[in-house]
Each structure stands twice: as C-alpha cells, then as structure tokens.
Amino acid sequence: MSAALKVSTQPRPGSRLEVAVEVPGARSSASYEQALQSLSKSVTLPGFRRGRVPRAVLVQQIGIQRIRASALEGLVDSIWRDAMAQESIEALGQPELREGFEALLERFEPGTDLTLVLELDVSPQPKLRSSRNLTAVAESVAYDPAKVDELIERSRRELATLVPVEDRAAAAGDVALVAFEGTYTDTEEPIQGGRSDAMEVELEEGRMIPGFVEGIIGLSPGDAATIQCRFPDDYPQEDSRGREARFELTLKELKSRELPELDDSFARSAADKESMAELREELETRLREEAERQSRSNRHEALLEALVSELEVELPETLVQQEIRALIEQTATQMAQQGMDVNKLFSRDLVRSLMESSRPEAEKRLRRALAIKALAESEDLAIAEAELESRIKEVRLELQQSRQSSGEIDEQRLRDAVQEDLLRTAVMDWLESNSTVREPEPDTAPEAGASDTEAPAAATTPSPAKRKATKPADAEG
C-alpha cells in the first residue's frame, strides 16, 4: 500500500458515509504517468512500434483531456480502495464522487494536491430500544376434530367414480362438461380467456365466478342457456373486476360421483393405511401438528413484529436494491418452474413496475433481518459450529435429492442461509421465553379463513388421497 493518506469521515443520513481524502501531488503525478504508459501501449501510430510512441506525439494524437481523464479514473479507484483499507471501512457497492467526475476533472492538475470527497453506503448499525418483556398479540389455532371427517369426505370425493347422467337435470355436486363463450355486457366485447369448447366444471359453490355454477344447475345434457354473472371486485384479472358478463353456454355432458364405502379398502386406497381407525389416527396426528405449527407461526410473526417496532436503523439504498433484485429473481424462478417464458414476460416496463412494487416487502425483510441480528448480538446468541455443520449436511443432502442430480451447490450461500435460519430459530425461542404473547380480544381477532375465497385448496390440509403426490415437495422442505 502507498504512504498513509489523510482521511476524514462524516456520517450521512441513510446509512451513508462521507469520506474526504487528501491526495498528495506526487500520487496524482504518478497516476498521470501511469495513464500515459497505458495509453501508449494501446495506441498504434504509423512509423512507431507499439509502446514506443514519443510523449509529445502521443499527447498530440490522443489529446491532453483524454489522458487527464484516464489518469483521474485510475487515481480515484486506487485512492478509494486504499482509504477503505486504511480506515477499515466496509463499503456497500461503489462510492460516488460528491461533486461528480466532470467537475473534479476540471480542477485536477497532475502534481498538485487534490481533495476527493466520496459518499458511499455502509453496513447499517441496528439498535433495539428494548428487547425484553415485549408484548405481542397472536391468535392460537385449536385442533378441530371435525376436520378429520372433512378430509376423509374430500378424499372420498376425489376417489369417487364419475358416472354419466342422462335422465335428470344437473344438480349440486355433479361434474358438467360445458362449452361457453363470455361477453362483457357493458361493451359487448369478448372476455379474454372466457371461451371454451369443452371444460369440466364441478358444480360446487365458489368454484367459478358467482352465477356461473348456479346457471348450470337445472340444465339437462344438450340444453343451452344464457347465464348472467358478475365478476368479483377482487378478481385476479384486473380488466374484469366488478363487471357484468353474459355467457352463452351448452351443457354437453353430465356426470355424478359414485362415492366409495368408508371401509378398510378405502383407507388403503386413500393413504396406504390398513384400517379406517389407523387412517383417522394418522389424520388426527397430522391436524394436531398442523394446528401447533400454525399457532407457533402466529406467535413468531407477532413477536417479530413487536421486535421490529423497537428497531432503530437507517436502511442503505444499496441493501434495499439488492433485496429488491432478490425478490424479483425469486419471482422469475417461480414463474420459470411453472413453465413460463421469463425472457418474454419480463419486459423493461414489468421489471420497473416490479422494482417499485417490491420495495415495501424488501424493506420489511431487511428490517426483520437486522432486528434479528441486533437481538442476537445484544443477547450473545450464537450457533455452535457443530450444530451448523450438521444442519448444512442435512440441507445439502435434501437439495441433492430434490434435484435428483449432483448439481453444483454454492457452499458459501448454503452456509449463510443455514446459519441465518438457525439464528432466527434461536432468536424466536429466546423471544418466546422473554416476552408475553396474549390472545387477541374477540372483536379484534383476525377473521378465520380470510384467504379461503381466493385459494380454498391452498389454505387447507391435503386430503389423504393427495398425500402421495405431495410427498416429494414436502421432502424438499
């Protein structure tokens, strides 16, 4: 490293640091000479060998301003690296020249002392106003014995035999094969994706938009009808929200379910159990465990929110942008796994929109991570190396099995992720032991099943008949 630099620092808002560096004239002169040598090796002039162009000719051909700019670029880069190392400053990303490069270039004179003022993001220093005796409100989830029968009945329906119906009208619970074409009644425009020549519809409430299933019930195979519907205000397709629609529909086929008997044969078909008693016992155990997991998740969520409310920190923009990019990459990966062409879908406008909409979630995730870090440091919570190594081996094996190959694993990312997960668990266990969690008041309790109308299947426990199909996904963690 070169001779010690004279460096002064000043904290700035947003977890930024102003760094002023006094550059001696000898250092700026050396940078200028180095730029001349470098440019001399890259320039080819008739009559001269590469690297042997006389100084005066080189200056005349390239121009003094280009040489000065090249010298200043190299000087700024070497100075900020030396200053960061000398002062033990951990910079996040590249620094910025406070006055800008062009303004600095105007006053740059090789051989003359120069003061550089850099601004850069640095790691935030999170602090907790308090971490002990926090109070949080979380709803516990009780085991409901009735759900055992619900799951068995759902599995029974899934294993039912579909029998063609020709001698009666469609009724609730049937499966209808329909052809339809939808039109918005306000504009008479066809509904995008609102047409099918043959689609199976389960005639159950909530399966389709309001009015659609009700319009099919009562029809007989071969009947045609006009069905009036209204799209919900929260319908996923924004253009359709709240709009009235008309569907010209024909019932092509109708089938009813022939349910299997609830006997030991059913238990074997549904979940590889030897008897109905064994099936019920397994479902009860699973539902009790699920209720406890959900209760614990609710407590942890509430405690983490309480902890974050005690956090004092300024988020550096560099970290926020990194987290936003991570969220977008996660979204892209999920879409690609669903078979979507990410390269076509992710236009510049979409990426820009995602970056804006992802910011609140990115900041939330950062605050939570920093709150966990601050608590771990203040309470001296650490993960034993043996525990860390053991868990890394387990996760590595799970990843290799889920990929069904020996694909490369980023070991450092794996270690960081596992350590973060273990530390979070340790922090949450500590919070549970040193905080108070109470049930919400009856009038403030979250509405049970608030998300059921959007994704009823995703919010419930898989039925026994589906369990075999979900085992590989469960194993991936």
C-alpha positions as MATLAB code, in Angstrom:
seq = 'MSAALKVSTQPRPGSRLEVAVEVPGARSSASYEQALQSLSKSVTLPGFRRGRVPRAVLVQQIGIQRIRASALEGLVDSIWRDAMAQESIEALGQPELREGFEALLERFEPGTDLTLVLELDVSPQPKLRSSRNLTAVAESVAYDPAKVDELIERSRRELATLVPVEDRAAAAGDVALVAFEGTYTDTEEPIQGGRSDAMEVELEEGRMIPGFVEGIIGLSPGDAATIQCRFPDDYPQEDSRGREARFELTLKELKSRELPELDDSFARSAADKESMAELREELETRLREEAERQSRSNRHEALLEALVSELEVELPETLVQQEIRALIEQTATQMAQQGMDVNKLFSRDLVRSLMESSRPEAEKRLRRALAIKALAESEDLAIAEAELESRIKEVRLELQQSRQSSGEIDEQRLRDAVQEDLLRTAVMDWLESNSTVREPEPDTAPEAGASDTEAPAAATTPSPAKRKATKPADAEG';
ca = [
       0.000    0.000    0.000;
       1.149    3.578   -0.650;
       2.024    6.057    2.107;
      -0.774    6.725    4.607;
      -3.487    9.037    3.350;
      -5.091   11.838    5.312;
      -8.711   10.701    5.611;
     -11.673   12.214    7.439;
     -15.167   10.771    7.644;
     -18.610   12.176    8.352;
     -21.821   10.124    8.805;
     -24.678   10.961    6.460;
     -28.386   10.020    6.551;
     -29.467    6.702    5.059;
     -26.520    4.757    6.484;
     -24.141    6.649    4.230;
     -20.644    7.902    4.958;
     -18.819   10.894    3.567;
     -15.105   10.221    3.134;
     -12.735   13.104    2.383;
      -9.255   12.099    1.204;
      -6.326   14.447    0.684;
      -4.289   13.199   -2.279;
      -0.652   14.360   -2.388;
       0.617   15.836   -5.628;
       3.155   13.036   -6.043;
       0.306   10.500   -6.136;
      -1.638   12.421   -8.807;
       1.557   12.867  -10.861;
       2.282    9.130  -10.692;
      -1.252    8.388  -11.841;
      -0.796   10.697  -14.824;
       2.458    8.978  -15.835;
       0.831    5.574  -15.465;
      -2.044    6.675  -17.724;
       0.446    7.828  -20.371;
       2.237    4.476  -20.305;
      -1.002    2.528  -20.501;
      -2.351    4.576  -23.407;
       0.999    4.364  -25.195;
       0.717    0.560  -25.206;
      -2.815    0.654  -26.598;
      -2.257    3.192  -29.390;
      -0.871    2.251  -32.807;
       0.617    5.033  -34.946;
       2.280    4.671  -38.369;
       6.062    4.654  -38.091;
       6.171    3.785  -34.384;
       6.264    0.479  -32.571;
       3.520   -0.109  -30.006;
       4.667    1.349  -26.681;
       7.431    3.406  -28.347;
       5.404    6.450  -29.371;
       7.165    9.674  -28.232;
       5.379   11.502  -25.436;
       4.770   14.674  -27.447;
       3.317   12.733  -30.373;
       1.102   10.694  -28.062;
      -0.296   13.805  -26.376;
      -0.944   15.388  -29.756;
      -2.719   12.306  -31.142;
      -4.796   11.390  -28.072;
      -5.384   14.795  -26.555;
      -4.438   16.022  -23.117;
      -8.043   15.850  -21.834;
      -8.337   12.123  -22.527;
      -5.043   11.474  -20.752;
      -6.120   13.530  -17.720;
      -9.481   11.729  -17.580;
      -7.770    8.327  -17.733;
      -5.324    9.405  -15.023;
      -8.120   10.655  -12.781;
     -10.155    7.451  -13.204;
      -7.192    5.363  -12.093;
      -6.392    7.757   -9.267;
      -9.921    7.768   -7.835;
     -10.130    3.968   -7.994;
      -6.793    3.401   -6.235;
      -7.368    6.152   -3.662;
     -10.771    4.922   -2.530;
      -9.518    1.345   -2.209;
      -6.512    2.442   -0.160;
      -8.658    4.720    2.006;
     -11.214    1.957    2.687;
      -8.441   -0.454    3.692;
      -6.593    2.137    5.796;
      -9.708    3.168    7.734;
     -11.243   -0.355    7.835;
     -14.420    0.877    6.170;
     -16.751   -1.832    4.804;
     -18.355   -0.219    1.781;
     -21.574   -1.488    0.217;
     -21.157   -1.128   -3.515;
     -19.176    1.550   -5.321;
     -18.684    5.051   -3.871;
     -19.873    8.218   -5.580;
     -17.933   11.425   -6.112;
     -19.894   14.125   -4.337;
     -19.133   16.771   -6.973;
     -19.235   14.403   -9.949;
     -16.414   13.277  -12.220;
     -16.572   16.154  -14.706;
     -16.338   18.822  -12.013;
     -13.422   17.014  -10.361;
     -11.673   16.684  -13.733;
     -11.792   20.448  -14.225;
      -9.699   21.054  -11.093;
      -7.444   18.029  -11.469;
      -3.838   19.014  -12.152;
      -1.184   16.268  -12.084;
       1.478   17.069   -9.494;
      -0.881   19.239   -7.434;
      -2.552   18.187   -4.174;
      -6.184   17.148   -4.631;
      -9.023   16.510   -2.193;
     -11.543   13.817   -3.094;
     -14.909   13.698   -1.338;
     -16.624   10.341   -1.695;
     -20.044    9.244   -0.488;
     -20.877    5.577   -0.009;
     -23.325    3.232    1.655;
     -22.002    1.353    4.666;
     -23.412   -1.517    6.700;
     -26.201   -0.261    8.969;
     -25.808   -0.324   12.737;
     -29.141   -1.606   14.044;
     -30.097   -0.851   17.647;
     -33.031   -2.034   19.725;
     -34.680    0.345   22.168;
     -35.832   -2.718   24.085;
     -35.836   -6.474   23.578;
     -37.038   -7.904   26.887;
     -40.587   -8.139   28.171;
     -42.148   -7.401   24.797;
     -45.880   -7.892   24.434;
     -47.405   -9.369   21.285;
     -50.902  -10.387   20.224;
     -51.279  -13.680   18.371;
     -54.196  -15.978   17.703;
     -53.738  -19.625   18.640;
     -55.111  -22.310   16.332;
     -57.034  -25.106   18.036;
     -57.286  -28.642   16.749;
     -60.759  -29.240   15.306;
     -61.833  -32.921   15.350;
     -64.488  -32.195   12.702;
     -61.736  -31.605   10.159;
     -60.869  -35.303   10.239;
     -64.275  -36.091    8.763;
     -63.941  -33.206    6.294;
     -60.616  -34.560    4.990;
     -61.973  -38.087    4.721;
     -65.014  -36.841    2.834;
     -62.831  -34.782    0.497;
     -60.654  -37.811   -0.210;
     -63.774  -39.879   -0.747;
     -64.950  -37.417   -3.405;
     -61.554  -37.497   -5.105;
     -61.634  -41.285   -5.285;
     -65.226  -41.337   -6.496;
     -66.152  -42.885   -9.831;
     -67.722  -40.499  -12.336;
     -70.896  -41.999  -13.784;
     -72.636  -40.490  -16.872;
     -76.081  -38.974  -16.201;
     -78.723  -38.693  -18.932;
     -82.080  -38.987  -17.195;
     -82.090  -35.915  -14.952;
     -81.032  -32.296  -14.707;
     -77.711  -31.086  -13.292;
     -77.560  -30.848   -9.503;
     -75.048  -29.566   -6.968;
     -72.106  -31.943   -6.661;
     -72.231  -33.114  -10.284;
     -69.455  -32.645  -12.825;
     -70.536  -30.865  -16.007;
     -68.780  -30.717  -19.373;
     -69.730  -27.384  -20.928;
     -68.991  -25.227  -23.950;
     -69.303  -21.496  -23.397;
     -68.416  -18.066  -24.703;
     -68.394  -14.970  -22.499;
     -69.072  -11.304  -23.339;
     -68.902   -8.149  -21.222;
     -72.417   -6.717  -21.151;
     -71.258   -3.093  -20.915;
     -69.146   -3.138  -24.099;
     -70.252   -6.378  -25.838;
     -66.566   -7.276  -26.115;
     -65.497  -10.920  -25.793;
     -63.891  -11.830  -22.477;
     -60.222  -12.707  -22.796;
     -59.905  -16.376  -21.868;
     -63.681  -16.557  -21.482;
     -64.327  -19.206  -24.121;
     -64.053  -23.000  -24.197;
     -65.392  -25.804  -26.384;
     -65.168  -28.380  -23.610;
     -64.398  -27.614  -19.966;
     -65.219  -29.699  -16.909;
     -66.903  -27.726  -14.146;
     -67.518  -29.096  -10.681;
     -70.925  -27.837   -9.655;
     -69.937  -26.582   -6.239;
     -70.289  -23.139   -4.722;
     -67.194  -20.994   -5.122;
     -65.692  -22.991   -7.998;
     -66.432  -20.300  -10.596;
     -67.461  -16.647  -10.559;
     -70.833  -16.016   -8.856;
     -73.761  -17.084  -11.029;
     -71.890  -19.440  -13.344;
     -72.421  -22.713  -11.459;
     -75.914  -21.648  -10.435;
     -76.752  -21.126  -14.121;
     -75.744  -24.705  -14.992;
     -77.726  -26.366  -12.191;
     -81.134  -27.383  -13.554;
     -79.959  -27.853  -17.135;
     -80.101  -31.249  -18.811;
     -77.458  -32.607  -21.212;
     -77.871  -30.891  -24.574;
     -79.562  -27.803  -23.107;
     -78.320  -24.319  -23.979;
     -78.700  -21.266  -21.766;
     -77.647  -17.657  -21.322;
     -76.080  -17.051  -17.907;
     -75.731  -13.614  -16.343;
     -72.759  -13.198  -13.999;
     -70.757  -10.504  -12.267;
     -67.016  -10.684  -11.728;
     -65.927  -10.129   -8.084;
     -64.302   -6.816   -7.231;
     -61.104   -8.661   -6.265;
     -60.950  -10.857   -9.373;
     -57.303  -11.563  -10.380;
     -57.784  -10.248  -13.927;
     -57.950   -6.508  -13.324;
     -59.896   -5.683  -16.504;
     -62.764   -7.913  -15.343;
     -63.176   -6.690  -11.782;
     -66.733   -5.740  -10.897;
     -68.007   -6.066  -14.479;
     -71.233   -7.708  -15.595;
     -70.879  -10.565  -18.068;
     -73.039  -12.816  -20.210;
     -72.170  -16.416  -21.061;
     -73.765  -18.413  -23.876;
     -73.434  -21.957  -22.572;
     -74.266  -25.508  -23.681;
     -74.255  -28.471  -21.292;
     -72.586  -31.227  -23.328;
     -72.230  -33.993  -20.736;
     -73.181  -34.555  -17.117;
     -71.658  -36.946  -14.605;
     -72.342  -37.770  -10.981;
     -69.962  -39.104   -8.347;
     -70.334  -42.644   -7.065;
     -68.661  -42.468   -3.658;
     -66.656  -45.406   -2.269;
     -67.644  -47.068    1.007;
     -65.770  -45.883    4.104;
     -64.109  -49.199    4.909;
     -60.589  -50.556    5.251;
     -60.289  -50.846    1.474;
     -60.887  -47.103    1.236;
     -58.179  -46.467    3.873;
     -55.677  -48.446    1.811;
     -56.588  -46.626   -1.414;
     -56.602  -43.180    0.160;
     -53.463  -43.276    2.285;
     -51.890  -46.749    2.393;
     -53.397  -47.369    5.820;
     -54.586  -50.809    6.913;
     -57.831  -49.659    8.520;
     -60.133  -46.668    8.923;
     -59.080  -46.451   12.559;
     -55.433  -46.122   11.507;
     -56.363  -43.528    8.892;
     -58.297  -41.438   11.421;
     -55.422  -41.655   13.901;
     -52.928  -40.509   11.280;
     -55.152  -37.589   10.224;
     -55.725  -36.532   13.824;
     -51.976  -36.510   14.500;
     -51.321  -34.518   11.345;
     -54.022  -31.959   12.121;
     -52.817  -31.531   15.714;
     -49.269  -30.949   14.468;
     -50.520  -28.507   11.840;
     -52.508  -26.570   14.450;
     -49.439  -26.319   16.668;
     -47.243  -25.245   13.729;
     -49.732  -22.541   12.785;
     -50.015  -21.355   16.397;
     -46.232  -21.203   16.675;
     -46.006  -19.371   13.340;
     -48.581  -16.833   14.538;
     -46.654  -16.280   17.774;
     -43.355  -15.870   15.960;
     -44.863  -13.471   13.435;
     -46.338  -11.317   16.206;
     -43.127  -11.383   18.270;
     -41.029  -10.434   15.255;
     -43.338   -7.505   14.520;
     -43.031   -6.399   18.144;
     -39.243   -6.654   17.928;
     -39.075   -4.688   14.665;
     -41.150   -1.925   16.277;
     -38.252   -1.473   18.725;
     -35.652   -1.278   15.952;
     -33.724    1.889   15.151;
     -31.911    1.687   11.840;
     -31.398    3.536    8.566;
     -31.549    1.263    5.554;
     -28.828    1.907    2.940;
     -30.190    2.109   -0.582;
     -27.633   -0.430   -1.790;
     -29.074   -3.119    0.508;
     -32.646   -2.207   -0.439;
     -31.851   -2.563   -4.137;
     -30.097   -5.884   -3.545;
     -33.155   -7.196   -1.690;
     -35.496   -5.955   -4.435;
     -33.431   -7.782   -7.052;
     -33.501  -10.936   -4.910;
     -37.308  -10.752   -4.716;
     -37.625  -10.289   -8.478;
     -35.226  -13.177   -9.135;
     -37.308  -15.324   -6.789;
     -40.458  -14.389   -8.713;
     -38.759  -15.166  -12.036;
     -37.564  -18.547  -10.767;
     -41.054  -19.498   -9.600;
     -42.551  -18.485  -12.947;
     -39.897  -20.439  -14.847;
     -40.635  -23.527  -12.745;
     -44.260  -23.209  -13.835;
     -43.168  -23.390  -17.463;
     -43.474  -19.691  -18.265;
     -41.063  -17.951  -20.662;
     -39.462  -15.440  -18.303;
     -37.448  -13.750  -21.065;
     -40.651  -12.835  -22.902;
     -42.671  -11.905  -19.838;
     -40.067   -9.750  -18.104;
     -40.126   -6.608  -20.222;
     -38.398   -3.427  -19.057;
     -41.731   -1.942  -18.015;
     -42.623   -5.036  -15.998;
     -39.236   -5.094  -14.257;
     -39.564   -1.402  -13.447;
     -43.043   -1.979  -12.060;
     -41.867   -4.975  -10.018;
     -38.994   -2.967   -8.585;
     -41.385   -0.284   -7.406;
     -43.983   -2.684   -6.003;
     -41.369   -4.900   -4.329;
     -39.780   -2.103   -2.330;
     -42.078   -2.297    0.754;
     -41.538   -6.067    1.037;
     -37.780   -5.649    0.554;
     -37.585   -3.044    3.326;
     -39.728   -5.222    5.596;
     -37.440   -8.212    5.089;
     -34.339   -6.128    5.738;
     -35.753   -4.657    8.951;
     -36.628   -8.122   10.212;
     -33.185   -9.493    9.409;
     -31.499   -6.528   11.099;
     -33.737   -6.810   14.170;
     -32.784  -10.489   14.500;
     -29.111   -9.587   14.092;
     -29.337   -6.835   16.713;
     -31.022   -9.126   19.254;
     -28.538  -11.940   18.640;
     -25.653   -9.548   19.267;
     -27.178   -7.878   22.326;
     -28.049  -11.210   23.976;
     -24.920  -13.011   22.762;
     -26.885  -15.664   20.877;
     -24.674  -17.782   18.647;
     -24.866  -21.053   16.739;
     -22.397  -23.778   17.723;
     -20.136  -24.841   14.854;
     -21.087  -28.490   15.299;
     -24.796  -27.685   15.036;
     -24.166  -25.547   11.960;
     -22.119  -28.224   10.187;
     -24.686  -30.918   10.997;
     -27.537  -28.875    9.581;
     -25.529  -27.940    6.464;
     -25.016  -31.652    5.740;
     -28.747  -32.305    6.114;
     -29.742  -29.444    3.811;
     -27.088  -30.338    1.236;
     -28.441  -33.896    1.096;
     -32.020  -32.621    0.764;
     -31.002  -30.326   -2.097;
     -29.173  -33.092   -3.927;
     -32.122  -35.467   -3.556;
     -34.642  -32.867   -4.686;
     -32.573  -32.086   -7.784;
     -32.098  -35.817   -8.425;
     -28.590  -34.978   -9.591;
     -25.211  -33.892   -8.293;
     -25.706  -30.290   -9.405;
     -23.285  -27.715   -8.064;
     -24.212  -26.080   -4.762;
     -22.850  -22.698   -3.747;
     -21.321  -23.712   -0.429;
     -20.976  -20.173    0.911;
     -24.575  -19.326    0.116;
     -25.642  -22.612    1.683;
     -23.682  -21.873    4.864;
     -25.031  -18.327    5.092;
     -28.631  -19.468    4.545;
     -28.420  -22.261    7.111;
     -26.735  -20.024    9.674;
     -29.376  -17.347    9.153;
     -32.149  -19.908    9.588;
     -30.641  -21.373   12.766;
     -30.023  -17.929   14.198;
     -33.611  -16.919   13.502;
     -34.820  -20.034   15.320;
     -32.588  -19.235   18.302;
     -33.847  -15.650   18.402;
     -37.502  -16.716   18.206;
     -37.007  -19.256   21.001;
     -35.400  -16.533   23.111;
     -38.262  -14.139   22.407;
     -40.847  -16.734   23.394;
     -39.051  -17.189   26.730;
     -38.630  -13.479   27.430;
     -41.863  -11.967   26.075;
     -45.594  -12.115   26.661;
     -47.927  -13.351   23.919;
     -51.640  -12.960   24.526;
     -54.749  -13.848   22.594;
     -56.476  -11.033   20.672;
     -59.664   -9.537   22.024;
     -62.781  -11.129   20.472;
     -63.609   -8.062   18.387;
     -60.030   -7.712   17.071;
     -59.321  -11.353   16.268;
     -58.359  -11.956   12.614;
     -61.220  -13.375   10.577;
     -60.797  -17.117   10.254;
     -60.338  -18.314    6.702;
     -59.961  -14.790    5.297;
     -57.997  -16.146    2.358;
     -60.258  -19.120    1.667;
     -62.249  -17.410   -1.080;
     -59.089  -16.755   -3.103;
     -57.442  -20.156   -2.733;
     -59.509  -22.577   -0.664;
     -57.430  -25.605   -1.566;
     -54.132  -23.945   -0.660;
     -55.351  -22.957    2.788;
     -56.284  -26.448    3.947;
     -54.555  -29.692    4.791;
     -54.108  -32.049    1.812;
     -56.584  -34.890    1.848;
     -55.335  -38.469    2.327;
     -55.794  -39.247   -1.381;
     -53.483  -36.390   -2.344;
     -50.811  -37.162    0.158;
     -48.774  -39.493   -2.043;
     -48.477  -36.836   -4.724;
     -47.261  -34.198   -2.263;
     -44.530  -36.235   -0.549;
     -41.664  -35.174   -2.890;
     -42.493  -31.482   -2.424;
     -42.681  -31.924    1.345;
     -39.261  -33.575    1.341;
     -37.756  -30.544   -0.315;
     -38.572  -28.591    2.802;
];
